[in-house]
Amino acid sequence: MTVEIKSNKTNISCPDCKNDVNFIHDYERGEIICENCGIVISEKIIDQGPEWRAFNNSEKEKRSRTGSPISYTIHDKGLSTVIDRHNIDIHGKKLSGKTCQKFYRIRKWHRRSLIIDSTARNLSTAMTELDRLTSQLDITKGVKESAAIIYHKALDRNIIRGRSINTMITATLYIACKLRKVPVTLDDILKYTQINKKKLGRAYRLLIQGLGIKIPILNAKDFISRICADLELSNQVQKKACEIINLANNQNITTGKEPMGLAAAAIYIAGILEDERITQMKLAKMTHISEVTIRSRCKDLKTKLKIN
């Protein structure tokens, strides 16, 4: 039985209790019922829903005739049509050679018609590069969508014009990771690109200033779970390292220090306390932080937190 409670969007009211706010719409019986007194106000209403039924999500998706949702990660936001490459008709039979040639020309001109100006070409190139980076870095769909939205905004404000597309889309991905507090460093992204670090930093600052983006400060705890997972350390080490960072935050020890270095130092100390020792060299290689920095952060944490 399909029943839905709706607020009154029409000028109807209950003749009995004068209710004109909430009504029950029973689409199976085709009735509008007053929620207060239960009187049937109208009969034979039209069901605006689909004519088919679905009993699970897979059936609902299969029978639905709507397209995929709009996505900024596609240069045309997914609004364009796609001509299938399979040369078969509706009955599953192969098309004749003359018809195949005709459809080949149709597909070719259809592809060309999708990218008709410089903005569309720019977006097509940028979104292809974004797909590659997010796939190699194992970035979630939400972060990818945020990066695409930032790029669209920058393109609308002419910040991208005259600059390298690959550099700018990489910078937007780095910004999106920071906004979503995803523990991805600049060195992690640079491993999969041929972009100079200085150029990427310049593009990053340009986008922040041009779009007025406020980047949240990352906490060292955001990196602990990632480092512990990469080094296959136990949950006890991870928990102890988080406790150390919490104590350091309460005493303002972490102010002005790089989060990745603090996270590496906290994990090193936690490993000693939990009898899961890990070398500073291995930590430095994993986090791209020098051993000198890790030793310095360990010394600060041990001295100020009085850890033996």
C-alpha positions as a Markdown table, in Angstrom:
| # | Residue | x | y | z |
|---|---|---|---|---|
| 1 | Met | 0.0 | 0.0 | 0.0 |
| 2 | Thr | 1.5 | 3.3 | -1.1 |
| 3 | Val | 0.8 | 6.0 | 1.5 |
| 4 | Glu | 2.5 | 9.3 | 1.7 |
| 5 | Ile | 1.9 | 12.2 | 4.1 |
| 6 | Lys | 2.2 | 15.6 | 2.4 |
| 7 | Ser | 1.7 | 19.2 | 3.3 |
| 8 | Asn | -1.2 | 20.9 | 1.5 |
| 9 | Lys | 0.1 | 22.4 | -1.8 |
| 10 | Thr | -3.4 | 23.0 | -3.2 |
| 11 | Asn | -6.3 | 25.0 | -2.0 |
| 12 | Ile | -8.2 | 22.0 | -0.5 |
| 13 | Ser | -9.4 | 21.8 | 3.1 |
| 14 | Cys | -11.2 | 19.2 | 5.2 |
| 15 | Pro | -15.0 | 20.0 | 5.3 |
| 16 | Asp | -15.3 | 18.3 | 8.7 |
| 17 | Cys | -12.4 | 19.6 | 10.9 |
| 18 | Lys | -11.3 | 22.5 | 8.6 |
| 19 | Asn | -7.7 | 21.1 | 8.4 |
| 20 | Asp | -5.8 | 22.7 | 5.6 |
| 21 | Val | -2.3 | 21.6 | 6.4 |
| 22 | Asn | -1.5 | 17.9 | 6.4 |
| 23 | Phe | -3.2 | 15.1 | 4.3 |
| 24 | Ile | -2.5 | 11.5 | 3.6 |
| 25 | His | -2.2 | 10.6 | -0.1 |
| 26 | Asp | -3.1 | 6.9 | -0.6 |
| 27 | Tyr | -2.0 | 6.2 | -4.2 |
| 28 | Glu | -3.1 | 2.5 | -4.1 |
| 29 | Arg | -6.7 | 3.5 | -3.5 |
| 30 | Gly | -6.5 | 6.9 | -5.2 |
| 31 | Glu | -7.7 | 8.8 | -2.1 |
| 32 | Ile | -6.7 | 12.0 | -0.2 |
| 33 | Ile | -7.5 | 11.5 | 3.5 |
| 34 | Cys | -7.5 | 14.1 | 6.3 |
| 35 | Glu | -4.8 | 13.3 | 8.8 |
| 36 | Asn | -6.8 | 14.7 | 11.7 |
| 37 | Cys | -10.2 | 13.2 | 11.4 |
| 38 | Gly | -9.7 | 10.5 | 8.7 |
| 39 | Ile | -12.4 | 11.7 | 6.3 |
| 40 | Val | -11.8 | 11.0 | 2.6 |
| 41 | Ile | -11.6 | 14.4 | 0.9 |
| 42 | Ser | -11.0 | 13.3 | -2.7 |
| 43 | Glu | -11.2 | 10.1 | -4.7 |
| 44 | Lys | -9.6 | 8.8 | -7.9 |
| 45 | Ile | -6.4 | 10.8 | -7.7 |
| 46 | Ile | -3.7 | 10.2 | -10.3 |
| 47 | Asp | -0.5 | 8.4 | -9.2 |
| 48 | Gln | 2.5 | 10.4 | -10.5 |
| 49 | Gly | 5.0 | 7.6 | -9.8 |
| 50 | Pro | 6.3 | 4.9 | -12.2 |
| 51 | Glu | 4.0 | 2.2 | -13.6 |
| 52 | Trp | 6.5 | -0.5 | -12.7 |
| 53 | Arg | 7.3 | -2.0 | -9.3 |
| 54 | Ala | 10.7 | -2.8 | -7.8 |
| 55 | Phe | 11.5 | -4.9 | -4.8 |
| 56 | Asn | 15.2 | -4.1 | -4.4 |
| 57 | Asn | 17.8 | -1.6 | -5.4 |
| 58 | Ser | 19.1 | -3.6 | -8.4 |
| 59 | Glu | 15.6 | -3.9 | -9.9 |
| 60 | Lys | 15.0 | -0.2 | -9.3 |
| 61 | Glu | 18.2 | 0.8 | -11.1 |
| 62 | Lys | 17.5 | -1.7 | -13.9 |
| 63 | Arg | 13.9 | -0.5 | -14.6 |
| 64 | Ser | 14.5 | 3.2 | -14.1 |
| 65 | Arg | 14.5 | 5.2 | -17.3 |
| 66 | Thr | 16.4 | 8.2 | -16.0 |
| 67 | Gly | 20.1 | 8.8 | -16.8 |
| 68 | Ser | 23.1 | 9.0 | -14.5 |
| 69 | Pro | 23.3 | 11.9 | -12.1 |
| 70 | Ile | 25.1 | 15.1 | -13.1 |
| 71 | Ser | 28.8 | 15.0 | -12.3 |
| 72 | Tyr | 31.4 | 17.7 | -12.6 |
| 73 | Thr | 34.1 | 15.1 | -13.2 |
| 74 | Ile | 32.8 | 14.8 | -16.8 |
| 75 | His | 33.6 | 17.7 | -19.1 |
| 76 | Asp | 29.9 | 18.0 | -20.2 |
| 77 | Lys | 28.6 | 17.0 | -16.7 |
| 78 | Gly | 27.3 | 13.7 | -18.1 |
| 79 | Leu | 24.4 | 15.4 | -20.0 |
| 80 | Ser | 25.4 | 14.3 | -23.5 |
| 81 | Thr | 24.3 | 11.1 | -25.2 |
| 82 | Val | 26.6 | 8.2 | -26.2 |
| 83 | Ile | 26.2 | 6.1 | -29.4 |
| 84 | Asp | 26.9 | 2.5 | -28.7 |
| 85 | Arg | 29.9 | 1.0 | -30.5 |
| 86 | His | 28.3 | -2.4 | -31.0 |
| 87 | Asn | 27.1 | -2.8 | -34.6 |
| 88 | Ile | 24.0 | -4.8 | -33.8 |
| 89 | Asp | 20.3 | -3.9 | -34.0 |
| 90 | Ile | 17.5 | -4.2 | -31.4 |
| 91 | His | 17.1 | -7.9 | -32.2 |
| 92 | Gly | 20.8 | -8.7 | -31.7 |
| 93 | Lys | 21.5 | -9.1 | -35.5 |
| 94 | Lys | 24.7 | -7.6 | -37.0 |
| 95 | Leu | 24.2 | -4.5 | -39.2 |
| 96 | Ser | 25.1 | -4.6 | -42.9 |
| 97 | Gly | 28.4 | -3.2 | -44.1 |
| 98 | Lys | 26.8 | -0.1 | -45.6 |
| 99 | Thr | 24.9 | 0.6 | -42.3 |
| 100 | Cys | 28.1 | 0.1 | -40.2 |
| 101 | Gln | 29.9 | 2.7 | -42.3 |
| 102 | Lys | 27.0 | 5.1 | -41.9 |
| 103 | Phe | 27.0 | 4.7 | -38.1 |
| 104 | Tyr | 30.8 | 5.1 | -38.0 |
| 105 | Arg | 30.4 | 8.5 | -39.6 |
| 106 | Ile | 27.6 | 9.4 | -37.2 |
| 107 | Arg | 29.7 | 8.4 | -34.2 |
| 108 | Lys | 32.7 | 10.4 | -35.5 |
| 109 | Trp | 30.7 | 13.6 | -36.0 |
| 110 | His | 28.9 | 13.0 | -32.7 |
| 111 | Arg | 32.2 | 12.9 | -30.8 |
| 112 | Arg | 33.4 | 16.1 | -32.6 |
| 113 | Ser | 30.1 | 17.9 | -31.7 |
| 114 | Leu | 30.7 | 17.3 | -28.0 |
| 115 | Ile | 33.8 | 19.4 | -27.9 |
| 116 | Ile | 33.0 | 22.5 | -29.9 |
| 117 | Asp | 35.0 | 25.3 | -28.2 |
| 118 | Ser | 38.3 | 25.8 | -26.2 |
| 119 | Thr | 36.5 | 25.6 | -22.8 |
| 120 | Ala | 35.1 | 22.1 | -23.6 |
| 121 | Arg | 38.6 | 21.0 | -24.9 |
| 122 | Asn | 40.2 | 22.3 | -21.7 |
| 123 | Leu | 37.7 | 20.5 | -19.5 |
| 124 | Ser | 38.0 | 17.3 | -21.4 |
| 125 | Thr | 41.8 | 17.3 | -21.0 |
| 126 | Ala | 41.6 | 18.3 | -17.3 |
| 127 | Met | 39.0 | 15.6 | -16.4 |
| 128 | Thr | 41.0 | 12.9 | -18.2 |
| 129 | Glu | 44.1 | 13.8 | -16.1 |
| 130 | Leu | 42.0 | 14.0 | -12.9 |
| 131 | Asp | 40.7 | 10.5 | -13.6 |
| 132 | Arg | 44.3 | 9.2 | -14.0 |
| 133 | Leu | 45.5 | 10.9 | -10.8 |
| 134 | Thr | 42.6 | 9.8 | -8.6 |
| 135 | Ser | 42.9 | 6.3 | -9.9 |
| 136 | Gln | 46.6 | 6.0 | -9.1 |
| 137 | Leu | 46.3 | 7.8 | -5.7 |
| 138 | Asp | 43.2 | 5.8 | -4.8 |
| 139 | Ile | 41.2 | 9.0 | -4.1 |
| 140 | Thr | 37.5 | 8.7 | -3.2 |
| 141 | Lys | 34.7 | 9.9 | -5.5 |
| 142 | Gly | 33.8 | 12.8 | -3.2 |
| 143 | Val | 37.3 | 14.3 | -3.2 |
| 144 | Lys | 37.4 | 13.9 | -7.0 |
| 145 | Glu | 34.1 | 15.7 | -7.4 |
| 146 | Ser | 35.4 | 18.5 | -5.1 |
| 147 | Ala | 38.5 | 18.9 | -7.2 |
| 148 | Ala | 36.4 | 19.1 | -10.4 |
| 149 | Ile | 34.1 | 21.8 | -8.9 |
| 150 | Ile | 37.2 | 23.9 | -7.9 |
| 151 | Tyr | 38.6 | 23.6 | -11.4 |
| 152 | His | 35.2 | 24.6 | -13.0 |
| 153 | Lys | 35.2 | 27.7 | -10.7 |
| 154 | Ala | 38.8 | 28.6 | -11.6 |
| 155 | Leu | 38.0 | 28.2 | -15.3 |
| 156 | Asp | 34.9 | 30.5 | -15.0 |
| 157 | Arg | 37.1 | 33.2 | -13.4 |
| 158 | Asn | 39.8 | 32.9 | -16.1 |
| 159 | Ile | 42.4 | 31.7 | -13.6 |
| 160 | Ile | 43.3 | 28.7 | -15.8 |
| 161 | Arg | 43.8 | 30.7 | -19.0 |
| 162 | Gly | 47.4 | 30.6 | -20.3 |
| 163 | Arg | 48.6 | 28.1 | -17.7 |
| 164 | Ser | 49.3 | 24.4 | -17.9 |
| 165 | Ile | 46.1 | 22.3 | -17.6 |
| 166 | Asn | 47.9 | 19.4 | -15.9 |
| 167 | Thr | 49.5 | 21.6 | -13.3 |
| 168 | Met | 46.3 | 23.4 | -12.4 |
| 169 | Ile | 44.2 | 20.2 | -12.2 |
| 170 | Thr | 46.8 | 18.6 | -10.0 |
| 171 | Ala | 46.8 | 21.7 | -7.7 |
| 172 | Thr | 43.0 | 21.5 | -7.5 |
| 173 | Leu | 43.2 | 17.9 | -6.4 |
| 174 | Tyr | 45.7 | 18.8 | -3.7 |
| 175 | Ile | 43.4 | 21.6 | -2.5 |
| 176 | Ala | 40.4 | 19.2 | -2.4 |
| 177 | Cys | 42.4 | 16.7 | -0.4 |
| 178 | Lys | 43.2 | 19.4 | 2.2 |
| 179 | Leu | 39.6 | 20.6 | 2.3 |
| 180 | Arg | 38.3 | 17.0 | 2.9 |
| 181 | Lys | 41.2 | 16.4 | 5.3 |
| 182 | Val | 42.5 | 13.4 | 3.3 |
| 183 | Pro | 46.1 | 12.6 | 4.4 |
| 184 | Val | 47.8 | 13.1 | 1.0 |
| 185 | Thr | 51.0 | 15.1 | 0.8 |
| 186 | Leu | 52.4 | 17.0 | -2.0 |
| 187 | Asp | 55.2 | 14.4 | -2.5 |
| 188 | Asp | 52.5 | 11.7 | -2.8 |
| 189 | Ile | 50.9 | 13.5 | -5.7 |
| 190 | Leu | 54.3 | 14.5 | -7.4 |
| 191 | Lys | 55.2 | 10.8 | -7.6 |
| 192 | Tyr | 52.6 | 10.4 | -10.4 |
| 193 | Thr | 53.2 | 13.6 | -12.3 |
| 194 | Gln | 56.1 | 15.2 | -14.2 |
| 195 | Ile | 55.3 | 18.6 | -12.8 |
| 196 | Asn | 58.0 | 20.7 | -11.0 |
| 197 | Lys | 57.3 | 21.2 | -7.3 |
| 198 | Lys | 57.8 | 24.9 | -7.5 |
| 199 | Lys | 55.3 | 25.2 | -10.4 |
| 200 | Leu | 52.7 | 23.2 | -8.5 |
| 201 | Gly | 53.2 | 25.3 | -5.4 |
| 202 | Arg | 52.7 | 28.4 | -7.5 |
| 203 | Ala | 49.5 | 27.1 | -9.0 |
| 204 | Tyr | 48.3 | 26.0 | -5.5 |
| 205 | Arg | 48.8 | 29.6 | -4.1 |
| 206 | Leu | 47.2 | 31.1 | -7.2 |
| 207 | Leu | 44.0 | 29.1 | -6.9 |
| 208 | Ile | 43.7 | 29.7 | -3.2 |
| 209 | Gln | 44.1 | 33.5 | -3.6 |
| 210 | Gly | 41.9 | 33.7 | -6.8 |
| 211 | Leu | 39.0 | 31.7 | -5.4 |
| 212 | Gly | 39.3 | 32.9 | -1.8 |
| 213 | Ile | 39.6 | 29.3 | -0.4 |
| 214 | Lys | 40.4 | 28.9 | 3.3 |
| 215 | Ile | 42.5 | 25.8 | 3.8 |
| 216 | Pro | 41.9 | 24.0 | 7.2 |
| 217 | Ile | 45.0 | 23.2 | 9.3 |
| 218 | Leu | 45.7 | 19.4 | 9.2 |
| 219 | Asn | 46.2 | 17.6 | 12.4 |
| 220 | Ala | 49.0 | 15.1 | 12.9 |
| 221 | Lys | 46.3 | 12.5 | 13.9 |
| 222 | Asp | 45.0 | 12.6 | 10.3 |
| 223 | Phe | 48.2 | 11.0 | 9.1 |
| 224 | Ile | 48.7 | 8.4 | 11.9 |
| 225 | Ser | 46.2 | 5.8 | 10.6 |
| 226 | Arg | 47.6 | 6.0 | 7.1 |
| 227 | Ile | 51.2 | 5.5 | 8.3 |
| 228 | Cys | 50.3 | 2.7 | 10.7 |
| 229 | Ala | 48.4 | 0.9 | 7.9 |
| 230 | Asp | 51.4 | 1.2 | 5.5 |
| 231 | Leu | 53.8 | -0.1 | 8.1 |
| 232 | Glu | 51.4 | -2.8 | 9.3 |
| 233 | Leu | 51.5 | -1.7 | 12.9 |
| 234 | Ser | 48.9 | -2.8 | 15.5 |
| 235 | Asn | 45.9 | -0.8 | 16.7 |
| 236 | Gln | 47.6 | -0.4 | 20.1 |
| 237 | Val | 50.4 | 1.6 | 18.5 |
| 238 | Gln | 47.9 | 3.7 | 16.6 |
| 239 | Lys | 45.9 | 4.4 | 19.7 |
| 240 | Lys | 49.0 | 5.3 | 21.7 |
| 241 | Ala | 50.3 | 7.6 | 19.0 |
| 242 | Cys | 46.9 | 9.5 | 18.9 |
| 243 | Glu | 47.1 | 9.9 | 22.7 |
| 244 | Ile | 50.5 | 11.4 | 22.4 |
| 245 | Ile | 49.3 | 13.9 | 19.8 |
| 246 | Asn | 46.3 | 14.8 | 21.9 |
| 247 | Leu | 48.6 | 15.6 | 24.9 |
| 248 | Ala | 50.9 | 17.6 | 22.6 |
| 249 | Asn | 47.9 | 19.6 | 21.2 |
| 250 | Asn | 46.7 | 20.4 | 24.7 |
| 251 | Gln | 50.1 | 21.8 | 25.6 |
| 252 | Asn | 50.4 | 23.7 | 22.3 |
| 253 | Ile | 53.6 | 21.8 | 21.3 |
| 254 | Thr | 52.4 | 21.1 | 17.8 |
| 255 | Thr | 52.0 | 24.8 | 16.9 |
| 256 | Gly | 54.1 | 25.7 | 13.8 |
| 257 | Lys | 55.3 | 22.2 | 13.2 |
| 258 | Glu | 54.7 | 19.9 | 10.2 |
| 259 | Pro | 51.9 | 17.4 | 10.9 |
| 260 | Met | 53.6 | 14.5 | 9.1 |
| 261 | Gly | 56.8 | 14.9 | 11.2 |
| 262 | Leu | 54.8 | 15.0 | 14.4 |
| 263 | Ala | 52.8 | 11.9 | 13.4 |
| 264 | Ala | 56.1 | 10.0 | 12.5 |
| 265 | Ala | 57.6 | 11.0 | 15.9 |
| 266 | Ala | 54.5 | 10.0 | 17.8 |
| 267 | Ile | 54.4 | 6.6 | 16.0 |
| 268 | Tyr | 58.1 | 6.0 | 16.8 |
| 269 | Ile | 57.6 | 6.7 | 20.5 |
| 270 | Ala | 54.4 | 4.6 | 20.6 |
| 271 | Gly | 56.2 | 1.7 | 19.0 |
| 272 | Ile | 58.8 | 1.8 | 21.7 |
| 273 | Leu | 56.2 | 2.0 | 24.5 |
| 274 | Glu | 54.2 | -0.9 | 22.9 |
| 275 | Asp | 57.2 | -3.1 | 22.1 |
| 276 | Glu | 56.7 | -2.7 | 18.4 |
| 277 | Arg | 60.0 | -1.0 | 17.5 |
| 278 | Ile | 60.4 | 0.6 | 14.1 |
| 279 | Thr | 63.5 | 2.3 | 12.8 |
| 280 | Gln | 63.6 | 6.0 | 12.1 |
| 281 | Met | 65.0 | 5.2 | 8.6 |
| 282 | Lys | 61.9 | 3.2 | 7.7 |
| 283 | Leu | 59.6 | 6.0 | 9.0 |
| 284 | Ala | 61.6 | 8.6 | 7.1 |
| 285 | Lys | 61.3 | 6.6 | 3.9 |
| 286 | Met | 57.6 | 6.1 | 4.3 |
| 287 | Thr | 56.7 | 9.7 | 5.3 |
| 288 | His | 59.4 | 11.6 | 3.2 |
| 289 | Ile | 60.6 | 13.3 | 6.4 |
| 290 | Ser | 64.3 | 13.4 | 7.2 |
| 291 | Glu | 65.6 | 11.3 | 10.1 |
| 292 | Val | 67.0 | 14.5 | 11.7 |
| 293 | Thr | 63.4 | 16.0 | 11.8 |
| 294 | Ile | 62.0 | 12.8 | 13.3 |
| 295 | Arg | 64.7 | 12.8 | 16.0 |
| 296 | Ser | 64.1 | 16.5 | 16.7 |
| 297 | Arg | 60.3 | 16.0 | 17.1 |
| 298 | Cys | 60.8 | 12.9 | 19.3 |
| 299 | Lys | 63.1 | 14.9 | 21.6 |
| 300 | Asp | 60.5 | 17.7 | 21.9 |
| 301 | Leu | 57.7 | 15.3 | 22.6 |
| 302 | Lys | 59.7 | 13.3 | 25.2 |
| 303 | Thr | 61.0 | 16.3 | 27.0 |
| 304 | Lys | 57.8 | 18.4 | 27.1 |
| 305 | Leu | 55.4 | 15.5 | 27.8 |
| 306 | Lys | 57.9 | 13.8 | 30.1 |
| 307 | Ile | 57.8 | 10.4 | 28.4 |
| 308 | Asn | 60.4 | 7.9 | 29.5 |
